Amino acid sequence: MRVVTDFPHPVECHDPVWIPMDDGVELCARLWLPEGAVKTPVPAILEYIPYRLRDGSARRDAMHHHYFAGHGYASLRVDLRGSGDSGGILTDEYLEQELVDGEAILRWIAAQPWCSGKVGMIGISWGGFNGLQLAARRPPELGAVVSVCSTDDRYTDDVHYMGGCLLGDNLSWASTMFAYNSLPPDPTIVGDAWREMWHQRLEGSGLWLATWLEHPHRDAYWQHGSICEDFSRVEVPVLAASGWADGYSNAVKRLATHLPGLCKGLIGPWSHKYPHLGEPGPSIGFLQECLRWWGQWLKGEDSGVERDPAIRVWMQDSMPPTTRYGCRPGRWVAEPSWPSPNIHHWRMPLGPGRLALDGKRCREESALTVQSPLTCGLFAGKWCSYAAGPDLAHDQREEDGGALTFDTPPLEANLEMMGAAELELELAADRPVAMVAVRLSDVAPDDKATRVTYGLLNLTHRDGHDAPSALEPGRRYRVRVQLNDVAQVFPCGHRLRLSLSTSYWPLAWVPPKPVRLTIFDKDSALYLPVRPPREEDDSLPRFDDPEAAPSIDFTRLEPAHHNWYVHRDLAEDISTLEVINDSGRIRLEDSGIEVATRAVETYRSRDNDFDSVEGSTLWERTLKRDEWEVRTVTRSVLTSTAVEFQLHATLDAYEGGQRIYSRNWDLTIPRRLV
């Protein structure tokens, strides 16, 4: 990463800046302004997220917003209502109030003397979501969006559910926000009101996990904020980016396909990171790409973005399996239009232990059965990788021991895929509620198996996610399972392996009871999106190297520690996945705040007892400056029986070592076909 200190425009930072809402609540912002903007107004860039600009995202904010301001934009980072130093209470994601506030922020920005009246929005994850959501409301001030690691569909492609299966990341993410919401504003910013504001948050933010568990199907709750309900509402140009290791890469191609205005898609090898900070590498000069986008749509410059390909993606080379990559070898490829006529779907029929390359299906039908061990999935990694630890899928051979597998013969030439593979299955289940996990792996000549992509389907959702229906045990059904998008090279001499399992714990919550599936192979097939190499890819313009403005100076006071552990208690037959995310302790030198964050997640099960599964999270967060010190401890424990989820949570808050707030939750939530 090249650190830029010399910019075309000197930059002044205004902090805090207060933005009034219609109901009297004020939102806190930090503003980076190019010198002279009051006399010569400039376009503005908005990032609108809940991650505490004072002590949470401060280091990254400085890198991005100073950079944009240095190139002639007013750049703002605003904390959502109820987060950081903003007033109010935050009670869930993407609520109507958040979007109403967002529209008020855009109006306020456009009315300032330093703003030309044109505003763009940028954000990753939450900020990528609400950028699209606000665009769908068509505020006249909004001229363009850069949306990174986001989605158009809050149910099918978000952290909560996948294919109708409850994700382990649902617990993980709920616990993250439980901890965030427990923190107070900064007394040096909001004054003596900080304690009252803190207590309002502690009392009022609620337990988001319970809400998400109460909506296991694609109902109005998830439709709100899902722009796929009406893509035509988004008319402004959108630059959509993600990475193959991220949980949100599927949305990029849907946006490029369905948005009526100009949309360009970019997918690298990255996890849940901005592309200029991308891991696995190679990272790119993404902030420069943003400047091209802003220049075209906010300043009226001809930056050439309209002539860029519809989709640019990183075609990944084959790599041995490991849980973390520093860099993924490969090359950039592009399609001038999307969907692309250059991609063709190969039909690869299933047979006993085989995946046919020649397209010939079996003459005789075989009934192949699988009942996976509960712990099949223990080495699956995280639904959404953050590259903060070893959170990618491990060698698939151990998982394949509990799965039904189908292999191709060794390839006689390289094979390249780009897009979403789909599996058509004819099957029967012996229970009314069942799931199937589908994995596609690259098997090297030494038999090491690297997971390339995967998909999940709650089989009660076989006809859609809005009104699932129980299976009739023993009845044959035809279902389709879509795997995640990917671009991958399978080298000559390697094999493709398709693996089917009835459990994928803890990436996905287990079904109510153990399930045996019967797969009827004659009419089952994998459809693989094959893209032959194109000469045009060799002449694609090269991305610039990554660069940014300087981050905020900080001093590390305690080391960070990130790791994943698998524990096997053979005496008690208990298997445990332990995830440690300890960011250590740092001091931000601009504000003098010391920040410490430690989280531990554990997912355990006993033998093949589906009632024994338990996910638990423990977060501890500390803020300190001189004599002022606050600490919060949040714990969530999720268990289940065949008929209900059981949720236990605790919240304890401390000021100066004395506990000033404590609350317990004990809830039961019915399982509804999940």
Secondary structure as the mmCIF struct_conf table of DSSP 4:
data_model
#
loop_
_struct_conf.conf_type_id
_struct_conf.id
_struct_conf.beg_label_comp_id
_struct_conf.beg_label_asym_id
_struct_conf.beg_label_seq_id
_struct_conf.end_label_comp_id
_struct_conf.end_label_asym_id
_struct_conf.end_label_seq_id
STRN STRN1 ARG A 2 VAL A 3
HELX_LH_PP_P HELX_LH_PP_P1 VAL A 4 VAL A 4
BEND BEND1 PRO A 8 HIS A 9
STRN STRN2 VAL A 11 PRO A 20
TURN_TY1_P TURN_TY1_P1 ASP A 22 ASP A 23
BEND BEND2 GLY A 24 GLY A 24
STRN STRN3 GLU A 26 PRO A 34
TURN_TY1_P TURN_TY1_P2 GLU A 35 LYS A 39
BEND BEND3 THR A 40 THR A 40
STRN STRN4 VAL A 42 ILE A 49
BEND BEND4 PRO A 50 TYR A 51
TURN_TY1_P TURN_TY1_P3 LEU A 53 GLY A 56
BEND BEND5 SER A 57 SER A 57
HELX_RH_AL_P HELX_RH_AL_P1 ALA A 58 GLY A 70
TURN_TY1_P TURN_TY1_P4 HIS A 71 GLY A 72
STRN STRN5 ALA A 74 ASP A 79
HELX_LH_PP_P HELX_LH_PP_P2 LEU A 80 LEU A 80
TURN_TY1_P TURN_TY1_P5 ARG A 81 GLY A 82
BEND BEND6 SER A 83 SER A 83
TURN_TY1_P TURN_TY1_P6 GLY A 84 ASP A 85
BEND BEND7 GLY A 87 GLY A 88
BEND BEND8 ASP A 92 TYR A 94
HELX_RH_AL_P HELX_RH_AL_P2 GLU A 96 ALA A 111
BEND BEND9 GLN A 112 GLN A 112
TURN_TY1_P TURN_TY1_P7 PRO A 113 TRP A 114
STRN STRN6 CYS A 115 ILE A 124
TURN_TY1_P TURN_TY1_P8 SER A 125 SER A 125
HELX_RH_AL_P HELX_RH_AL_P3 TRP A 126 ALA A 135
TURN_TY1_P TURN_TY1_P9 ALA A 136 ARG A 137
TURN_TY1_P TURN_TY1_P10 PRO A 140 GLU A 141
STRN STRN7 LEU A 142 VAL A 148
BEND BEND10 CYS A 149 CYS A 149
BEND BEND11 ASP A 152 ASP A 152
TURN_TY1_P TURN_TY1_P11 ARG A 154 ASP A 157
BEND BEND12 ASP A 158 HIS A 160
STRN STRN8 TYR A 161 MET A 162
TURN_TY1_P TURN_TY1_P12 GLY A 163 GLY A 164
STRN STRN9 CYS A 165 LEU A 166
STRN STRN10 LEU A 167 LEU A 167
HELX_RH_AL_P HELX_RH_AL_P4 GLY A 168 ASN A 181
TURN_TY1_P TURN_TY1_P13 SER A 182 SER A 182
HELX_LH_PP_P HELX_LH_PP_P3 LEU A 183 ASP A 186
HELX_RH_AL_P HELX_RH_AL_P5 PRO A 187 VAL A 190
HELX_RH_3T_P HELX_RH_3T_P1 GLY A 191 ALA A 193
HELX_RH_AL_P HELX_RH_AL_P6 TRP A 194 GLY A 204
BEND BEND13 SER A 205 SER A 205
HELX_RH_AL_P HELX_RH_AL_P7 TRP A 208 LEU A 213
TURN_TY1_P TURN_TY1_P14 GLU A 214 GLU A 214
BEND BEND14 HIS A 217 ARG A 218
HELX_RH_AL_P HELX_RH_AL_P8 ALA A 220 GLN A 223
TURN_TY1_P TURN_TY1_P15 HIS A 224 GLY A 225
HELX_RH_3T_P HELX_RH_3T_P2 ILE A 227 ARG A 233
BEND BEND15 VAL A 236 VAL A 236
STRN STRN11 VAL A 238 GLY A 243
TURN_TY1_P TURN_TY1_P16 TRP A 244 ALA A 245
BEND BEND16 ASP A 246 GLY A 247
TURN_TY1_P TURN_TY1_P17 SER A 249 SER A 249
HELX_RH_AL_P HELX_RH_AL_P9 ASN A 250 HIS A 258
BEND BEND17 PRO A 260 GLY A 261
STRN STRN12 CYS A 263 GLY A 268
BEND BEND18 PRO A 269 PRO A 269
BEND BEND19 HIS A 272 LYS A 273
HELX_RH_3T_P HELX_RH_3T_P3 PRO A 275 LEU A 277
BEND BEND20 GLU A 279 PRO A 280
STRN STRN13 GLY A 281 GLY A 281
HELX_RH_AL_P HELX_RH_AL_P10 PHE A 286 LEU A 298
BEND BEND21 LYS A 299 LYS A 299
BEND BEND22 GLY A 304 GLY A 304
HELX_RH_3T_P HELX_RH_3T_P4 VAL A 305 ARG A 307
BEND BEND23 ASP A 308 ASP A 308
BEND BEND24 ALA A 310 ALA A 310
STRN STRN14 ILE A 311 GLN A 316
HELX_LH_PP_P HELX_LH_PP_P4 ASP A 317 SER A 318
BEND BEND25 THR A 323 THR A 323
BEND BEND26 GLY A 326 GLY A 326
STRN STRN15 CYS A 327 CYS A 327
STRN STRN16 GLY A 330 GLU A 335
BEND BEND27 PRO A 336 PRO A 339
TURN_TY1_P TURN_TY1_P18 PRO A 341 ASN A 342
STRN STRN17 HIS A 344 GLY A 351
TURN_TY1_P TURN_TY1_P19 PRO A 352 GLY A 353
STRN STRN18 ARG A 354 LEU A 355
BEND BEND28 LEU A 357 ASP A 358
HELX_LH_PP_P HELX_LH_PP_P5 LYS A 360 CYS A 362
BEND BEND29 ARG A 363 GLU A 364
STRN STRN19 ALA A 367 VAL A 370
TURN_TY1_P TURN_TY1_P20 LEU A 374 PHE A 379
BEND BEND30 TRP A 383 CYS A 384
BEND BEND31 ALA A 387 PRO A 390
BEND BEND32 LEU A 392 LEU A 392
TURN_TY1_P TURN_TY1_P21 GLN A 396 GLN A 396
HELX_RH_AL_P HELX_RH_AL_P11 ARG A 397 ASP A 400
TURN_TY1_P TURN_TY1_P22 GLY A 401 GLY A 402
BEND BEND33 ALA A 403 ALA A 403
STRN STRN20 LEU A 404 ASP A 407
HELX_LH_PP_P HELX_LH_PP_P6 THR A 408 LEU A 411
BEND BEND34 GLU A 412 ALA A 413
STRN STRN21 LEU A 415 GLY A 419
STRN STRN22 GLU A 422 ALA A 429
BEND BEND35 ASP A 430 VAL A 433
STRN STRN23 MET A 435 VAL A 443
TURN_TY1_P TURN_TY1_P23 PRO A 445 ASP A 446
STRN STRN24 ALA A 449 ASN A 458
HELX_RH_3T_P HELX_RH_3T_P5 LEU A 459 HIS A 461
TURN_TY1_P TURN_TY1_P24 ARG A 462 ASP A 463
BEND BEND36 HIS A 465 ALA A 467
TURN_TY1_P TURN_TY1_P25 PRO A 473 GLY A 474
STRN STRN25 TYR A 477 GLN A 482
HELX_LH_PP_P HELX_LH_PP_P7 LEU A 483 ASP A 485
STRN STRN26 VAL A 486 PHE A 490
TURN_TY1_P TURN_TY1_P26 CYS A 492 GLY A 493
STRN STRN27 ARG A 495 SER A 501
BEND BEND37 THR A 502 THR A 502
TURN_TY1_P TURN_TY1_P27 TRP A 505 LEU A 507
STRN STRN28 ALA A 508 ALA A 508
HELX_LH_PP_P HELX_LH_PP_P8 TRP A 509 PRO A 511
BEND BEND38 PRO A 512 LYS A 513
STRN STRN29 LEU A 517 VAL A 530
HELX_RH_3T_P HELX_RH_3T_P6 GLU A 535 SER A 539
HELX_LH_PP_P HELX_LH_PP_P9 LEU A 540 PRO A 546
STRN STRN30 GLU A 547 ALA A 548
STRN STRN31 PHE A 554 GLU A 558
STRN STRN32 HIS A 561 ASP A 569
TURN_TY1_P TURN_TY1_P28 LEU A 570 ASP A 573
STRN STRN33 ILE A 574 LEU A 588
TURN_TY1_P TURN_TY1_P29 GLU A 589 SER A 591
STRN STRN34 GLU A 594 ARG A 606
TURN_TY1_P TURN_TY1_P30 ASP A 607 ASN A 608
HELX_RH_3T_P HELX_RH_3T_P7 PHE A 610 SER A 612
STRN STRN35 GLU A 614 ARG A 625
TURN_TY1_P TURN_TY1_P31 ASP A 626 GLU A 627
STRN STRN36 TRP A 628 SER A 640
BEND BEND39 ALA A 642 VAL A 643
STRN STRN37 GLU A 644 GLU A 655
TURN_TY1_P TURN_TY1_P32 GLY A 656 GLY A 657
STRN STRN38 GLN A 658 PRO A 670
#
